[in-house]
Amino acid sequence: MSDHKHGEMNTEVQEKTFEGFIKASTYVAVFSVCVLIFMALVNS
């Protein structure tokens, strides 16, 4: 079994995935707020 050395793992892929997740979550949240505002303006 190989020895584990702390801090050697390449996390570039995980960081890009997390960045994409945060970006998508932000877009969904902004879209949801816009839909709610639109619904309030047209008295849905």
Backbone as CSV, one residue per row, in Angstrom:
resi,resn,N_x,N_y,N_z,CA_x,CA_y,CA_z,C_x,C_y,C_z
1,MET,0.844,-1.177,0.000,0.000,0.000,0.000,0.889,1.240,0.000
2,SER,0.540,2.206,-0.811,1.372,3.408,-0.905,1.096,4.349,0.256
3,ASP,2.091,5.143,0.560,1.946,6.121,1.647,1.225,7.350,1.145
4,HIS,0.298,7.850,1.960,-0.434,9.064,1.615,0.352,10.263,2.109
5,LYS,0.537,11.246,1.224,1.218,12.482,1.601,0.200,13.612,1.537
6,HIS,0.020,14.283,2.662,-0.974,15.347,2.781,-0.654,16.494,1.823
7,GLY,-1.662,16.932,1.064,-1.503,18.085,0.196,-1.039,17.784,-1.214
8,GLU,-0.929,16.517,-1.594,-0.447,16.174,-2.937,-1.552,15.992,-3.963
9,MET,-2.788,15.873,-3.533,-3.878,15.572,-4.457,-4.165,16.761,-5.372
10,ASN,-4.366,16.472,-6.651,-4.713,17.511,-7.619,-6.212,17.771,-7.510
11,THR,-6.584,18.970,-7.092,-7.993,19.299,-6.879,-8.538,20.235,-7.945
12,GLU,-7.846,20.371,-9.055,-8.267,21.302,-10.102,-9.644,20.953,-10.653
13,VAL,-9.895,19.679,-10.896,-11.181,19.256,-11.456,-12.310,19.519,-10.460
14,GLN,-12.079,19.210,-9.190,-13.101,19.445,-8.180,-13.398,20.931,-8.033
15,GLU,-12.366,21.773,-8.107,-12.567,23.218,-7.989,-13.377,23.762,-9.158
16,LYS,-13.118,23.267,-10.373,-13.886,23.711,-11.536,-15.339,23.249,-11.428
17,THR,-15.560,22.025,-10.947,-16.915,21.517,-10.774,-17.669,22.346,-9.748
18,PHE,-17.017,22.670,-8.631,-17.656,23.467,-7.590,-17.966,24.863,-8.103
19,GLU,-17.054,25.443,-8.878,-17.293,26.770,-9.455,-18.512,26.751,-10.376
20,GLY,-18.637,25.710,-11.177,-19.797,25.573,-12.055,-21.080,25.397,-11.271
21,PHE,-21.011,24.635,-10.188,-22.196,24.435,-9.340,-22.653,25.744,-8.711
22,ILE,-21.714,26.529,-8.215,-22.055,27.809,-7.593,-22.629,28.767,-8.638
23,LYS,-22.050,28.774,-9.828,-22.544,29.647,-10.892,-23.968,29.259,-11.288
24,ALA,-24.219,27.969,-11.457,-25.564,27.503,-11.819,-26.563,27.817,-10.709
25,SER,-26.155,27.625,-9.469,-27.041,27.927,-8.341,-27.390,29.404,-8.301
26,THR,-26.427,30.255,-8.591,-26.665,31.697,-8.609,-27.656,32.061,-9.706
27,TYR,-27.478,31.488,-10.895,-28.406,31.765,-11.996,-29.826,31.321,-11.650
28,VAL,-29.963,30.152,-11.045,-31.283,29.656,-10.679,-31.929,30.556,-9.628
29,ALA,-31.146,30.999,-8.663,-31.690,31.874,-7.616,-32.142,33.204,-8.204
30,VAL,-31.337,33.803,-9.081,-31.705,35.076,-9.702,-32.947,34.898,-10.571
31,PHE,-33.000,33.820,-11.331,-34.165,33.556,-12.169,-35.418,33.393,-11.319
32,SER,-35.295,32.679,-10.206,-36.446,32.469,-9.326,-36.957,33.786,-8.749
33,VAL,-36.046,34.650,-8.323,-36.447,35.955,-7.790,-37.124,36.777,-8.877
34,CYS,-36.582,36.740,-10.096,-37.207,37.485,-11.203,-38.610,36.970,-11.493
35,VAL,-38.802,35.656,-11.468,-40.131,35.087,-11.694,-41.083,35.529,-10.600
36,LEU,-40.637,35.508,-9.359,-41.501,35.938,-8.258,-41.873,37.414,-8.377
37,ILE,-40.934,38.251,-8.766,-41.225,39.676,-8.952,-42.222,39.861,-10.098
38,PHE,-42.009,39.135,-11.196,-42.929,39.215,-12.329,-44.343,38.800,-11.905
39,MET,-44.427,37.706,-11.144,-45.734,37.229,-10.693,-46.395,38.259,-9.784
40,ALA,-45.621,38.927,-8.952,-46.183,39.953,-8.063,-46.682,41.141,-8.862
41,LEU,-45.988,41.481,-9.938,-46.384,42.649,-10.746,-47.654,42.395,-11.559
42,VAL,-47.862,41.153,-11.981,-49.049,40.873,-12.789,-50.171,40.236,-11.958
43,ASN,-50.026,40.273,-10.649,-51.037,39.777,-9.718,-51.430,38.319,-9.961
44,SER,-50.434,37.455,-10.070,-50.721,36.015,-10.266,-51.262,35.384,-9.021
